[in-house]
Amino acid sequence: MIGLNYELEQREASGNPVRVGLIGAGQMGTDVVATTRMMKGIRIVVSADIDIERAIAAYKIAQIEGDVVVAETAQQADEAVAAGKLVAARDYRVVTDMKNIDVMLEATGVPEIGTRAALRSARNGQDLAMMNVETDITVGPILHWYAGQKGVLYALAAGDEPAACKELYDLAVSMGFTVVAAGKGKNNPLDRHGTPADPAIQKEAARRGLSPNMLIEFIDGSKTMIEMAAVSNATGLIPDVRGMHGPSTDRDHLNQTFALKEEGGVLNKMGVVDYGIGRVAPGVFLIVRTDHPRLREAMILRDMGNGPYYTLFRPFHLCSIEVPLTCAMLGIRKQSNMVPLNRLVSEVFAVAKRDLLPGDTLDAIGGTAYYSLIDTYETAKAECLLPIGLAKGARVIRPIQMDAPITCADVEIKPSTVYSLRQLQEQWFEGKISEPELLKAVDELAAD
């Protein structure tokens, strides 16, 4: 992103800022609006949320002055933007169907809405910036493919751990290092069976300005699994073991912890994703290796240690605050900072938090029914494990014991757009559908 500040200044001076349509005005989405208030060359021109008051409040919280128009249609929204008004909407389709925006930013964290919004925006010629990692790990490859077919760009948003890890990964690979492990620090105590119904969780969530479900998504480890799956699916790195190791460590010992077992570390192999618990968060890290004697000497001179393992550490990730940079890159440079490969490398699947009985309905990620673990896509597929992006609304049809992985045979999956797109993605991976047939089928889903 070197030099992007100058390009943004030029867009500001020309009176042609990058116009962004936001879907999801929760905590993260509102942070984005506030950040653009302080930036040059970029504007949030429409904010959509199922709670219209929240969509309106995002501008007020961000201290953005101007008349806010509540639009019920894309045409109304386009007219308001053309007149210099701010727009709020209840329906995400107002954003996806607009002509007067350059980038659609999806920030709901809901796989179904993320899928629908991404398909519709791509079909209508908008570049896609995805804060919705839950959608990306479920159907990211086919969304990226479809965007390309429509001549637009798909990108995971800067600032969150996946993109911060990818930034370090690209740096290391560009310099010829061997990547041993990419990871993040987890700053919440791990409790696989935590639920949002716990009064202590509700109190802590209120203190931190989060919903109880969002806090549980962090505490039960689901978010960590999701984030590192996104890194895996963008780089080809894999989990070393199911659920990753997640050892206790700190910044200064990362390169000792994430080394091969025969060299005192926890890893069975190199080229993995993982996470550390302890004094690592809120940073992300890359453990790299070189056996070149000259470079080993050079690393010693740069206070990187004796090797052969070295730590590249980014001590911060600014989540939603960095997100507008991705929107700027899409709108100005026509460049994505992070995209998935054309296949899934890892899968995140559901594991029962409690004994589940026939007739139970699975709730959302961060709920009471399941937590999440990561494994390779091939292993998850062979075991028919239920992807978490398809779990919400699924009905249990046979008993599942606590801590047992939930399989697709254990539930009836609720029909949805994300489920239909996932089925098409599976056919695409397996070569069972031609690209013209695939494009027609995805177009039909996008138009629904």
N, C-alpha and C positions, 0 to 999 in steps of 0.2 A: 504494500500500500504506500510505498515511498512516492512522494510527490502528489498524492491525492489531494492534499490540502490546497495546493496551487490550482488544481483543476476545479475544485469546489469554489474557490474564489473567482475563477473565470466564469463559472456558471452563474454565480451571484451577480457579478458585474454585468453580465449579458441579460439579466432579468429572465433567465431560463433555468430555474432550479429543477433538480430531479424531483418529480412528483411521486409520492408514495401513498398507496392505499393500504391502511392497516386493518387487519381482521383479528380481533381479539384485544380488547382494551383493559386487560387485567393488569396485574402489577408490572409484568415485563413490558407489555404493550405501552402502558402509560410512561414507563421509563424511556422508551424509544421516542415518544412524542416530546418529552422534556429535553432529551438530548438534541433533537433537531432544532429545538428552540434556540440553542446556543451555537448551532452550526451555520455555516454559509453554504449556499448552493444546493440545499435540499429542504423539502417541506413534506410534512404529513398533511395531505389535503383532504383526506376522508378517513374517519375512524368508525369502524363497525363493531358492534357488540350486541349480543342477544339482549343485554340490559342497556337500553338506550341512554339511561342516565349516566352509566359508566362511560359510554362512548362520548357523551358531551363533556363529562367531567375531566376526561383526559386532557382536553385543551386548557381548561381552567387550571388544573394542577400544574400543567407545563408552563403556565403564564403566557400562553399565546393569545393575543388579543385579536378580536374580530367577531363578526356575526357568524353564529353557528346555525346552519340550516339542516333540519332533519329531512332527509331524502328517502322516499319510498321506492324510487326507481333509479336506474342508472342514468336515464336521461335527465331527471331532476338534479342528480348529483353532478353530472357534467356541466349543466347550465350554471349551477351554483359555483363550481370551481372556476369556470370561465369568467364569472362575475366577481371573482376575488373573495368568495365566501369560504368559510370552513364548513365541512359536511360531516354529519353524524348519521349513522344508519343502523337499523336493527338486523337487516338481512345481509349476509356476506355477499350475496349475489349482486347487490348494488355495487360493491367494489369490483368484483370480477368482471362485470359487464361494462364498466366505464371505459371511455376513450381518453379522458383527460388525466390519466395517470400513466406513469412509466413502469413502476414496479409494484407488484402486489406482495405485501409482507404478511405472512400467516403466523399468528402468535397465539393460537388457541390451545395447542398441546393435545387436541382431540383428533385421533386418527381419521375418523369419518369426515369431520368438517375439513380437516387439512387436505384430505384426498379430493373431496368435491371442489374445494376452492382452487387447488392447484390445477386440476383438470380444466376447470372452466376458465381460469385466467390464461392458461397456455393456449387454449382454443381461441381465445379472444385477443391474443397477441401481446399479453403482458409478460414481462420477465418476472420470475418467481424467486423471492427470498423467503426461505423457510426457517423460522425459529422452531417449528414443530418437528422435533427430532423423532417423536413417536411415529409420525407418518413416514418419515424418511426410512427408518429401519424396517418398515413393513412393506412399502411399495416404492421406495425411493428410486431404484433402478429404472422402473418403467415410467415413472413420472419424469425422470431426467431424459429418457429416450423420447417420450412424447413431446416434451418441450422442444427438443431438437427438431422433431418432425414439423413442428409449428413455427420454427425459426426464432424461438425465444430461448432464454437462458434459465437454468435452474441452479440455485445455490443454497447451501446451508449457511446460516447467518454467522458472521464473525462474533467473537466475544465469549460464546459458550465454550465449554471444555473441548468438544469435538474439533471445532475450527482452530482453537488455540493449539491443540495437539498437532493438527495437520500443518499448521504454520511451522512448528519445529521439525516435523517430519520432512517437509519439503526442503527446509534448510539443510538438514543432515544428508538427505539423499543427493541433493545437488552437489555437496562437497565430497561425495564418495564414501561416507561412513556406512558401516553396517548397522542397521537398526536392530537393537536387541529388544527393547520394550518401549511402548508408548503408554502413558498413563496419566492419572489425575490423583489429587489428594481428596479423600473423603473426610469432611469435617463434622459429620453427624455420627453419633454412636450407632453402630449397626444393630438393628432389632428387626429380624425378618418377620416377626409376628405382630409388630406394632399396628394399631388401627386408629383411624381418625375419630373413633368414638371415645377414646381415652381422654378423660378430662384434663390430664396433664398435657397431652398433645394439643388439645384445643386452646389451652391457656398459652402455651408456647407459640402456637401458630398466630394467635392474636397479637402477641408481643412483637412478633417478627413481620406482621402484615401479610401473612400467607393464609391460604385456606388450609384446614387440617389435612385434606387429601394431598395437597402439594407437599406439605411437610413430611407426611408419611412416605410419599414417593421417594424422598431423599433418605429417610431413616431406614426403610426396609430394604434399601439397596437397589430398588428398581431403576431409579434415575441413573445410577452409576452404570448399571448393565446397559441401559439404553444408549447412554453417551458413548461408552466404549465400543458398542456395536456399530455406531455411526462411524467411528474412527476405523474400525475393522473393515467396514464395507466401502470405505473410501480409499484404503491403502493396501488391503490384502493381508494385513497383520491379523493373527487369530488369537483366541483365548487359549492359554496354555492348558488349563483345566476347566471343567464346568464351573461357572460362577467366578472364575479367575481366582487368584491367590489372596489378594487383599491383605498383605501382611502389615504388621505394625512397623513403622519406620519413620525416618525424618529426612529432611532435604539433604543433609550432609552424608547420609548413608544409602541414598537411593541406588547408587552404582554398585554398592556391595550387596544390597538386598535383591535387586533385579539383575543378578548374574546367574550363570549356569550352576546347577547344584554341585557339580564337581569342582567348582571354583568358589564355593561358599555361599551361593545364592539360593533362591527358591525355584528357579526356572528349569524346566526339562528341556527347553529348546529356546532358540532366539527367534525374533520376529513375532512378538506377541503384544497383546493389549492387556493392561492390568490396572490396579489402583493400589494406593497405599493409605493406611489409616494412621494418623498421627500428625506431626508437624510438617505436613506437605501442603495441605489446603491453605489458601485457595489457588495454589499453583498447579500447573501441569508440567509434565516432564517427558523427556526422551532419553533413554539410555542407549548410547552408541558405542561402537567398538572399532578400533583400527589396530592392525598388527604391523603397519608400515613403520620401520624403525625411525625414519626421519620425523614422521608426524608424531610419533610417541615422544620424541625429544621436544618437538615444538609445543605439544600439549603441556608438558612439564613446565616449560618456560612461561606458559600462559596460566599457570596455577590451576590446571585442570586435573592434576594428579598423575600418578605413575601408570595408570591404565591396567589392562587394556580396555576397561569399561569407563566411560565418561558420562557425566550428567549434563544435559542441556535442560535448563530449568527456566520456566516463565513464571514468575512469582505471583501473577495476577491473571484473572480472566474477568472482564468487566461485563459479562453477560449482555443484557439488553443495551448497555451504553455504547458498545462497539458495533451493534447491529446496523446502524445507518451507514457505516462504512461499506458493508456489503451492498446495500441499496445503491450507494454512490458508484461503486465499481460496476455494477450491472448497468446503471443508467448512463455513465460517462464512458467507461472503458469497454463496455460490452464484454466483461470478463467475470467468471465465477471464481470465488476463492476456495470452494470445496464442493465436490459433487461425488455421488456414489459411483462405484464401478458398474459395469453392465451385468452384474450378478450380485447375489447376496453371499457374503463371506461368513457372517455370523448371524445368528438368530437369537432373539430374546423371547423366552417362553414363560408361561404361567406355572406357578407351583402353589399348591393349596396352603393357605395360612391356617386353616382349621379343617376339621372333617367336613366335607361337603356331601350333601344328600341329594338324591333325585328330586327335581323340582326347584332346587336353588338356582338363582340367576346371578351370574358373575357381574360384579360392579366394575367401576373404572380402576385404572392404575392408581395405586395409592389408597385403595379401599380396604375392605374387610375380608375379601374372599381369597386373594392370592398375592404373592410377591413374585419377583421375576429373577431369572437366572439367564446367563448367556452361555451358548455353546456354538460350535461350528454349525453352519447351515446344513451341511450334509448329515451330521449326527442328528440334529433336530428333525430333519425331514425323515430320516430312516426310522426314528422313534415316533413319528407322527405327533410331535409336541405342539401344543397350541400357542401360536404367536400372540404376544400380548396385544398387538394391534387389532386382533380379531376377537379378543376375549370379552369385551364389554357387551352385555346383553345375551351372552351365550347361556343356554339352559342346561344344567347338569342332568344327565340321564342315567348315571350309575354312580354308586358311592366312590368317593375319592378320599383317601386318608390324608391327614395333615402332613405336609412336607413331601407329598408325592407330586411329581410332575403331572400336569393336566394334559391329557392327550386329546386330539380331535375326536377320537372315538368316545370320549367321556362326556361330550357335550353336543348339543345342537347349536350350531353357530347361526346367529341372527343374520338374515340377509341384509346386505348393505352395499354401498358403493365401494368401500375399501375391500370388502370380501370379494366382490366381483372383479375388481382390478387385480387383487392378489391372485385369483384363479387365472386370469389372463397372463400375469407375470410368470406363473408356474409353467404355463404352456409355452411361453416365449423361451424361458430357460431351457426347456426340454426339446425345443425345436419342433413342437407340435402345431405351430401356427405360423403362417407366412407373415411377413411384415405388412403387406397390403391388408390382409385379413385383420391383423392386430390393430392397425391404424383405424380401420373402419369400426372395430368393436370399441376401441377406447374413445373414438369420436362420439359414439352413441352414449357412452357413459358420461362424457363431458357435457353433452347436450341435455341430459336428464335433469 
